[in-house]
Amino acid sequence: MFENVVVTPCRWEVNNVVEFCLYYRAIGFDHVYIYCNDDKPWDTYGALIPLIEVAEPFVTFVHFGIQGQQRQMLLHWLRNFRRQARHVAFLDADEFLCLPRRHNIVKFLAEFTKPWDVLYFNWSSFGPDEHKRRPEGSVLLNYTKREEELHTFTKVLVKTSIFSPEWLSGNPSDVIWHGKSALYSRHVCRNVLGDDMSTYYDGENAKTYLERPDVQRAIREVAVVNHYAIKSEEDCVRRAERGALADFSGQTAWKTMWTSGGFTALAAKMNAVEDVELRNFWMGRLASGAIWTVASRPAGTNVALNRPATQSSISPWSLGQTEEVDAGCAVNGIITGRHQFHTANDAHAWWRVDLGSVVAIDTIRLFNRLDSGLDRARGLRVEVSLDGVNWDFLTRTPAEQDFGGADGQPFVWQGSCRTRFVMLSTSHNFLHLDQVEIYGSP
């Protein structure tokens, strides 16, 4: 038997459903049941194959072909799968349970000492940030702005033992996914603070309860459901277009809001507060050490990219016909493993780039050619200048050993200085490299 599972009706969520499932695995859930409500299930199923067609599947996939029947999807799960799990959370694919103290459902429940049958988690509604259209990639990394106040709506984690065959046979109309259920009120209902929730949805009780700032603050410190409902301006229309039948009939209100011009005010309200709790957690997971990165790109901007450059001379091996064109090949952003500029065997060969204005730099990466002549880059002198006339020594490449480049072993200087010009020079040989990167900010 699974201890904690998620049941998720979803439609048009192929781009985000994998992250959704991986997130719940990361915070300790044992299984996710996806009720795909797409007209054709193939794309969503294909995205989830690595979590389904394995020895120990994390996802059970059900295609529910009747549009909009959220209640019936959940009742289908209860009739067919509830005996597989002790606790079930009814969550949509745009809802991520946030457990700030532990980021783990098993530890959260172990520390929750009061008896319960139904646990209520308030919505924390996130806005579209500044996105006109949905950006590609992670929901958790792309969205960090939310409403200041908690929403009165909740989602629930429920002990499956309370769902009797007799109750299910009556095809109940309860909104069990939000916690509005006569069945729940006959059992022990609590929120994440341990407060009684059996009458929470009666009259103005929910609003009155959340009007207390100390309550909102305490709930946020324990657990909420981050609800990423509106991911861009176009989502107001998209939510209606994906289907407004049966349980989703209310989605037409979003399109009405858009056409009436009310979205601007709503977006401002939903983008009121920066909240990076789940972004930071997910970034930590992505950088947990399972990824072995070779020559990871520094933070910041490559301020040398496509900037004007020149050098002491050209040679028969130069790629450009002039000093400027040849030197510019070293800041084109394309790493080849071969030389991209090549001076003659000058008494004092040099290469220089103009960053355009004085900038703060913190990283320089020099990519050596790998096909031959690696030793010629030993002992290169790196200097900086504010005016192109007066130069200050910054660093030097190793004199007794070669460094690489496209193999993941470039020479790297890290520090802090302000400069406009950067110059490389050697007093004993040809000067040639693959690429020069300089990272910083204005």
Beta strands, then each sheet from edge to edge (+ up, - down):
strand 1: 2-10
strand 2: 31-36
strand 3: 59-63
strand 4: 85-90
strand 5: 95-98
strand 6: 118-125
strand 7: 145-146
strand 8: 154-159
strand 9: 189-191
strand 10: 224-227
strand 11: 273-274
strand 12: 301-302
strand 13: 309-311
strand 14: 341-342
strand 15: 349-367
strand 16: 381-385
strand 17: 392-396
strand 18: 411-426
strand 19: 432-433
strand 20: 435-441
sheet 1: 3+ 2+ 1+ 4+ 8- 6+ 9+
sheet 2: 3+ 2+ 1+ 4+ 8- 6+ 10+ 5-
sheet 3: 7+ 11-
sheet 4: 12+ 20- 15+ 13-
sheet 5: 12+ 20- 15+ 18- 16+ 17-
sheet 6: 14+ 19-
end
